Amino acid sequence: MYQAPVLTVGIIAVYIWRCVAKGLEENGSVLSGCRGKLGDATRKVGKGLRVPLWAHYYTPLYLMLAALFIGACSTMHTDVMQPSHYLDPVFTEAFVHNVMNTSKIDDAKVFALWKKEASLETKAWVKYFSFTAPFWVALTFVVCIYHTWEHVKEIRDSNKKLCECVEHDRTIAILALPLVYGLMSFKSVIRCWQIVINHVPVAGNADASVAIFSGYVERKTFLTDMYESNFMVGDIYETIALVIFGHLVSGVIANKIGKMREHVTDALNSTSVSKENSERIQSNLQQLVTSLRVLTVMGIELFAYSCALQGAYMLTVTTLAFEFQSFMPSVFSHNSSNPGTMQKESVKEAASNFFYGCAMASSCAAIGNVMVIEHDFEELLEEFKPKAKFWGTKILVTLACLQSSLLAIVCTTWSTVEIHLFYASVLCFECFLISLAHMKSWDAKESWYKEDKSELSEALLA
């Protein structure tokens, strides 16, 4: 099963339920939770419904991720490990021969190409390391579930609704990031294994005589596209986490300035400042903080739009080529002898360069905005400890960029398949480490969660 679009649609559905539940809790209206910036910024929580804590968005999110992980493990066993005897060199080579015998275009030269690119005979340690990928994802799942429960327990103990605990709500959404990224990395490991055994099964049928695509090159090209699409889903969720982080930072600053505003109001009332000047000062202060919030999130949102556009493009092209092969073959066909427009190397290269340029520019803007805010408001954000939280959220994209470049420089004798397999396997392990780091940097008992919110702070958190 091609899980990248499934997870993307699932994340959208979870977000919609998050908005619906928030609206129901605020004032019983389904739409109120989706109003965002268009709503009344200073509205108070009304007499809405109390949605049970177990019924909020994080429950269906983790259930969906659990189902996809179980499905991935099933695919791993049925489609890869069983027919290849856990990638045993002898059985794998025999299986590849059987698959190629069903093809009319694969010959001895193609088999020699497969042996050079995809055989793991000389990289047995990479193969065995990749076998650990599902265990790291399972451990990440346990850590993320436990950490989310810690935050939910804090909300339960305070006897509040989720909509009244905005910071916990947003933190919970960030905590799922290592699991989403780890799961998609594991799916990319499976795609590499499928290149190794030269097989894309039909509806779970691992029989070598039943194969999709007309040859090894065509299968490898498509599986490589799906490998990259999996990471696109992880990047999309990472941008969501970064946007949420930007709102959290601006919310904490707003709360601090809100308290300062109370002191300014008292000082103005005790002096001879006219009512008109006092109101103007108050208005300017509120406008300053509102502008600060917009500038904090603007660069991050630009990065999010860039990643969303790239993810939508990759997922559309690969999904239509895999799941809807008869739809517009002149555009999306993966046939190596007569590829569709979107499958031509020149188009792929142009799209890759375009999206890479967009991602570089927008990511620099996103990181720059947050770092400026973090530096200039260091004193106000002392309790929030933004550095550990920011790098815990941004580290995955950083690791992805650095590691892919480093492997390309260091592993010059490795094939692309070997590099991809090792890279995806390492990311599964690193996602587990990041989930552990989140336990410390996003501690549910930190004091800033419990601070009373001023009217100004509520305006920015709305």
C-alpha distance (Angstrom), angle and dihedral (degrees) to the residues before:
residue distance angle dihedral
M1 . . .
Y2 3.79 . .
Q3 3.81 98.7 .
A4 3.81 102.0 178.8
P5 3.84 96.1 81.7
V6 3.82 90.6 38.5
L7 3.79 91.4 56.2
T8 3.81 91.5 44.2
V9 3.81 92.2 53.7
G10 3.80 89.5 43.8
I11 3.81 92.3 53.4
I12 3.82 89.9 50.8
A13 3.82 90.3 49.9
V14 3.81 91.2 48.8
Y15 3.81 90.6 50.8
I16 3.81 90.8 51.0
W17 3.82 90.3 51.6
R18 3.81 89.2 48.8
C19 3.81 89.3 56.3
V20 3.81 93.0 44.7
A21 3.81 93.6 49.7
K22 3.80 90.9 46.7
G23 3.79 91.0 52.0
L24 3.80 92.2 48.7
E25 3.79 91.4 51.1
E26 3.79 95.5 46.5
N27 3.79 100.1 52.0
G28 3.78 109.2 -26.6
S29 3.82 93.1 -91.6
V30 3.79 120.3 125.7
L31 3.81 92.1 -153.5
S32 3.79 99.0 49.4
G33 3.80 93.7 76.4
C34 3.81 90.9 55.6
R35 3.79 97.4 49.6
G36 3.80 94.7 87.7
K37 3.77 111.7 162.6
L38 3.80 92.4 1.8
G39 3.79 92.8 63.2
D40 3.78 128.8 84.8
A41 3.80 102.0 -72.1
T42 3.78 94.8 -152.5
R43 3.80 99.1 43.5
K44 3.79 117.7 136.0
V45 3.78 125.4 -136.3
G46 3.79 106.3 -87.2
K47 3.78 133.5 -156.9
G48 3.75 95.4 -68.1
L49 3.78 129.6 148.3
R50 3.79 122.8 -74.7
V51 3.79 106.5 -123.3
P52 3.82 109.1 -155.5
L53 3.80 111.1 -105.6
W54 3.80 91.4 -124.0
A55 3.83 90.5 56.6
H56 3.80 97.1 58.9
Y57 3.81 125.4 108.7
Y58 3.81 97.4 -85.6
T59 3.82 91.7 66.1
P60 3.84 96.5 58.2
L61 3.82 88.6 39.1
Y62 3.80 93.5 57.8
L63 3.81 92.4 39.8
M64 3.81 89.2 53.9
L65 3.81 91.9 47.5
A66 3.82 90.3 48.0
A67 3.82 91.2 51.3
L68 3.81 91.6 48.6
F69 3.81 91.6 47.6
I70 3.80 91.7 50.9
G71 3.81 88.9 47.5
A72 3.80 90.4 50.4
C73 3.81 91.5 50.8
S74 3.80 89.8 49.5
T75 3.81 90.2 50.6
M76 3.79 90.1 48.4
H77 3.80 92.1 54.2
T78 3.82 100.3 38.4
D79 3.79 101.7 37.0
V80 3.81 102.5 31.9
M81 3.80 118.2 13.3
Q82 3.79 99.4 39.4
P83 3.83 99.0 50.7
S84 3.84 93.4 40.0
H85 3.84 96.8 40.0
Y86 3.82 90.2 -120.2
L87 3.81 93.0 -42.4
D88 3.78 93.3 -55.8
P89 3.84 104.9 178.3
V90 3.84 95.2 -128.1
F91 3.81 96.5 45.0
T92 3.81 92.3 41.4
E93 3.79 93.1 52.9
A94 3.81 91.1 47.6
F95 3.81 90.6 49.3
V96 3.82 91.2 50.0
H97 3.82 89.5 50.9
N98 3.81 90.6 52.3
V99 3.81 92.0 50.1
M100 3.80 91.8 48.4
N101 3.81 91.0 49.2
T102 3.81 88.1 63.9
S103 3.80 90.6 55.2
K104 3.77 124.3 85.9
I105 3.82 94.4 -154.0
D106 3.82 104.0 42.3
D107 3.80 114.3 96.5
A108 3.81 139.8 155.7
K109 3.81 91.2 -67.3
V110 3.80 91.5 54.0
F111 3.80 90.7 48.3
A112 3.81 89.6 51.6
L113 3.81 88.4 50.3
W114 3.83 90.7 51.5
K115 3.81 91.0 48.8
K116 3.81 90.5 52.2
E117 3.82 96.2 44.9
A118 3.80 107.8 29.5
S119 3.79 111.2 19.6
L120 3.81 110.6 107.2
E121 3.79 95.6 -160.4
T122 3.81 92.6 115.1
K123 3.81 94.5 38.6
A124 3.80 101.8 49.7
W125 3.81 91.6 144.0
V126 3.82 90.2 58.3
K127 3.79 88.8 52.9
Y128 3.80 93.2 50.4
F129 3.80 91.9 45.5
S130 3.81 90.2 52.1
F131 3.83 88.4 55.6
T132 3.84 87.6 68.4
A133 3.83 92.8 61.2
P134 3.86 96.9 93.4
F135 3.81 91.1 49.1
W136 3.82 92.2 54.4
V137 3.80 90.4 48.8
A138 3.82 91.1 49.3
L139 3.81 90.6 50.9
T140 3.80 90.4 47.6
F141 3.79 88.6 52.6
V142 3.82 91.4 54.1
V143 3.82 93.3 47.9
C144 3.83 93.9 47.2
I145 3.80 92.7 47.7
Y146 3.80 92.1 49.1
H147 3.81 93.3 46.3
T148 3.81 91.6 48.7
W149 3.80 89.3 50.3
E150 3.82 89.3 53.7
H151 3.80 90.0 58.8
V152 3.80 93.7 42.9
K153 3.80 89.1 51.2
E154 3.82 90.2 54.2
I155 3.81 89.7 53.1
R156 3.81 91.2 47.1
D157 3.80 92.9 48.8
S158 3.81 90.7 51.3
N159 3.83 88.9 53.7
K160 3.81 91.0 -131.5
K161 3.78 135.1 131.6
L162 3.78 119.6 -107.0
C163 3.82 90.4 -112.4
E164 3.81 88.5 59.4
C165 3.82 91.7 55.5
V166 3.79 99.8 58.5
E167 3.81 96.4 162.7
H168 3.83 93.6 50.9
D169 3.81 89.2 46.8
R170 3.79 93.2 53.5
T171 3.79 93.1 42.2
I172 3.81 90.8 54.1
A173 3.81 89.5 55.2
I174 3.82 90.1 53.1
L175 3.82 93.6 48.2
A176 3.82 92.2 66.5
L177 3.83 91.6 60.8
P178 3.85 98.0 91.5
L179 3.80 90.7 48.9
V180 3.82 94.5 49.6
Y181 3.80 91.7 46.8
G182 3.80 92.5 43.1
L183 3.80 92.7 50.2
M184 3.80 92.8 50.6
S185 3.83 89.8 46.5
F186 3.80 88.3 54.3
K187 3.80 89.7 51.0
S188 3.80 87.9 52.5
V189 3.82 89.3 52.2
I190 3.82 88.0 55.3
R191 3.83 90.6 50.2
C192 3.81 89.1 54.2
W193 3.80 90.4 49.5
Q194 3.81 88.9 52.1
I195 3.80 89.4 55.1
V196 3.81 88.4 50.1
I197 3.81 91.6 55.2
N198 3.84 92.2 36.1
H199 3.78 94.5 -130.5
V200 3.80 140.6 120.2
P201 3.81 106.1 -176.8
V202 3.78 126.0 -141.7
A203 3.81 111.4 -118.9
G204 3.80 92.6 -26.7
N205 3.82 94.2 -47.5
A206 3.81 105.1 141.8
D207 3.81 93.9 -173.1
A208 3.81 107.8 130.9
S209 3.80 90.7 -139.5
V210 3.82 90.8 61.1
A211 3.77 107.8 66.6
I212 3.77 137.7 151.9
F213 3.82 119.0 -130.4
S214 3.76 127.4 28.8
G215 3.78 100.6 -99.3
Y216 3.78 151.1 -5.0
V217 3.81 96.4 -85.7
E218 3.79 92.4 51.0
R219 3.81 92.2 48.1
K220 3.81 93.0 46.4
T221 3.82 92.1 49.9
F222 3.77 92.9 50.6
L223 3.81 95.4 43.8
T224 3.81 88.9 50.6
D225 3.81 89.1 53.8
M226 3.80 90.2 51.2
Y227 3.80 89.6 47.2
E228 3.80 89.4 58.3
S229 3.81 93.1 42.6
N230 3.80 90.5 58.4
F231 3.79 90.1 59.5
M232 3.79 89.5 47.4
V233 3.82 88.5 63.8
G234 3.80 90.1 50.2
D235 3.80 90.4 49.7
I236 3.80 91.1 50.0
Y237 3.80 91.7 54.6
E238 3.80 89.7 45.0
T239 3.81 90.4 57.1
I240 3.81 89.3 50.3
A241 3.81 88.5 53.0
L242 3.81 91.3 48.8
V243 3.82 92.1 51.1
I244 3.80 89.6 49.8
F245 3.80 89.3 48.5
G246 3.81 90.2 52.7
H247 3.81 90.5 52.8
L248 3.80 90.2 48.2
V249 3.80 92.8 52.6
S250 3.80 93.1 47.4
G251 3.81 89.6 46.1
V252 3.80 92.8 53.6
I253 3.80 91.2 48.0
A254 3.80 90.2 47.6
N255 3.78 90.8 52.9
K256 3.81 91.5 51.6
I257 3.80 93.1 46.8
G258 3.80 89.1 45.2
K259 3.79 89.2 60.9
M260 3.80 90.1 46.9
R261 3.79 88.8 51.0
E262 3.78 90.4 59.4
H263 3.80 89.7 56.7
V264 3.81 90.9 46.9
T265 3.81 89.8 51.3
D266 3.80 91.6 51.5
A267 3.81 90.6 48.2
L268 3.79 92.8 49.4
N269 3.79 91.8 48.3
S270 3.79 91.0 52.2
T271 3.83 94.1 51.8
S272 3.75 133.9 64.3
V273 3.80 93.7 -100.3
S274 3.79 110.7 137.0
K275 3.76 120.4 -112.7
E276 3.80 90.5 -116.1
N277 3.82 93.4 54.1
S278 3.79 91.3 44.1
E279 3.80 91.5 53.9
R280 3.81 90.7 46.8
I281 3.82 91.5 52.6
Q282 3.80 90.3 48.3
S283 3.80 91.2 48.9
N284 3.81 92.8 48.4
L285 3.80 91.1 49.8
Q286 3.79 92.0 51.6
Q287 3.81 91.3 46.1
L288 3.81 89.6 50.5
V289 3.78 93.1 54.6
T290 3.81 92.4 43.8
S291 3.82 90.1 52.6
L292 3.80 89.2 47.3
R293 3.79 90.4 55.9
V294 3.82 92.3 49.3
L295 3.80 93.0 49.0
T296 3.81 92.2 46.0
V297 3.79 93.3 55.5
M298 3.82 99.9 32.3
G299 3.81 96.9 81.7
I300 3.80 91.9 42.8
E301 3.80 91.7 50.9
L302 3.81 89.9 50.0
F303 3.81 88.4 54.8
A304 3.80 89.5 47.5
Y305 3.81 92.2 52.7
S306 3.80 90.6 48.7
C307 3.82 93.1 51.6
A308 3.80 92.2 42.9
L309 3.81 90.9 52.9
Q310 3.80 92.4 48.6
G311 3.80 91.9 45.6
A312 3.80 92.3 48.9
Y313 3.81 91.0 50.6
M314 3.81 94.9 48.3
L315 3.80 94.7 43.5
T316 3.80 93.0 47.6
V317 3.80 94.8 49.4
T318 3.82 95.6 45.3
T319 3.82 96.0 40.2
L320 3.80 94.0 51.4
A321 3.81 90.8 46.0
F322 3.81 92.9 49.8
E323 3.80 107.8 31.2
F324 3.85 100.8 26.8
Q325 3.79 104.4 34.6
S326 3.81 94.6 159.6
F327 3.82 93.6 54.4
M328 3.83 112.5 103.8
P329 3.83 96.7 -30.2
S330 3.81 90.6 -176.6
V331 3.81 87.6 66.4
F332 3.82 107.3 28.5
S333 3.83 106.6 20.9
H334 3.80 114.8 131.3
N335 3.82 93.5 -159.2
S336 3.80 104.9 137.5
S337 3.82 93.3 -148.2
N338 3.82 93.8 50.0
P339 3.81 110.1 14.1
G340 3.79 122.9 -172.7
T341 3.78 120.7 -109.0
M342 3.81 93.5 -96.9
Q343 3.81 91.6 49.7
K344 3.80 96.2 54.8
E345 3.79 115.3 112.2
S346 3.80 92.9 -127.6
V347 3.82 91.7 55.0
K348 3.81 92.2 44.8
E349 3.79 91.5 50.4
A350 3.81 92.8 47.7
A351 3.82 91.7 48.8
S352 3.80 91.5 46.8
N353 3.82 92.4 51.7
F354 3.81 91.9 46.8
F355 3.79 94.8 50.5
Y356 3.80 92.4 42.1
G357 3.80 90.3 55.2
C358 3.81 91.8 47.5
A359 3.81 92.0 48.2
M360 3.82 93.2 48.9
A361 3.81 94.1 49.9
S362 3.80 95.6 43.1
S363 3.82 95.3 43.3
C364 3.81 90.5 52.2
A365 3.81 89.0 51.6
A366 3.81 91.8 47.4
I367 3.80 95.2 48.6
G368 3.80 92.3 41.5
N369 3.80 93.4 52.8
V370 3.78 94.4 49.8
M371 3.80 94.4 44.1
V372 3.81 92.4 50.9
I373 3.81 91.0 50.7
E374 3.80 91.0 45.6
H375 3.82 92.2 51.0
D376 3.81 98.6 41.9
F377 3.80 94.7 45.3
E378 3.79 97.4 37.0
E379 3.81 93.4 129.5
L380 3.81 94.5 49.8
L381 3.82 91.3 47.3
E382 3.81 96.1 46.8
E383 3.83 94.7 110.4
F384 3.80 91.4 43.2
K385 3.85 92.7 57.6
P386 3.81 93.5 -150.6
K387 3.83 99.3 -177.0
A388 3.81 96.2 66.1
K389 3.80 91.6 42.2
F390 3.80 94.4 47.2
W391 3.79 95.5 48.6
G392 3.80 90.8 43.0
T393 3.81 87.0 58.9
K394 3.82 99.4 37.5
I395 3.82 98.4 37.7
L396 3.83 94.7 88.2
V397 3.80 94.4 61.0
T398 3.81 89.4 42.7
L399 3.80 92.2 50.3
A400 3.80 91.1 46.3
C401 3.81 92.4 53.8
L402 3.81 96.6 41.6
Q403 3.81 96.9 43.2
S404 3.79 95.9 46.9
S405 3.82 90.4 50.7
L406 3.82 92.8 43.7
L407 3.80 93.7 49.7
A408 3.81 91.1 49.0
I409 3.83 89.8 53.5
V410 3.82 99.7 40.1
C411 3.81 102.5 34.8
T412 3.80 97.2 54.0
T413 3.83 92.7 146.7
W414 3.80 93.7 51.3
S415 3.78 123.1 97.2
T416 3.81 120.5 -120.3
V417 3.80 90.9 -108.6
E418 3.81 92.0 53.8
I419 3.80 91.9 48.2
H420 3.82 92.2 48.0
L421 3.81 92.6 48.2
F422 3.79 93.5 49.8
Y423 3.82 92.7 43.4
A424 3.81 94.4 51.8
S425 3.82 91.9 44.7
V426 3.81 92.1 51.6
L427 3.81 90.9 49.9
C428 3.82 90.1 55.8
F429 3.81 88.6 56.6
E430 3.80 93.1 44.0
C431 3.80 92.3 51.1
F432 3.80 87.8 58.1
L433 3.81 90.2 51.7
I434 3.81 91.0 48.8
S435 3.81 91.1 51.3
L436 3.81 87.7 54.8
A437 3.81 90.7 48.3
H438 3.82 89.0 52.1
M439 3.80 88.4 59.2
K440 3.79 88.5 67.1
S441 3.80 102.5 32.5
W442 3.84 94.8 45.4
D443 3.80 98.7 39.7
A444 3.81 108.6 172.4
K445 3.80 92.2 -139.8
E446 3.82 98.5 56.8
S447 3.79 113.0 134.7
W448 3.82 97.1 -122.8
Y449 3.82 90.1 68.3
K450 3.81 90.1 63.6
E451 3.81 100.1 47.7
D452 3.79 116.6 120.9
K453 3.77 112.7 -111.0
S454 3.78 121.3 -125.2
E455 3.79 122.4 -144.7
L456 3.79 89.8 -101.6
S457 3.78 92.1 52.7
E458 3.81 91.3 50.8
A459 3.78 88.8 52.7
L460 3.77 91.2 58.8
L461 3.78 96.2 41.5
A462 3.81 93.6 52.1
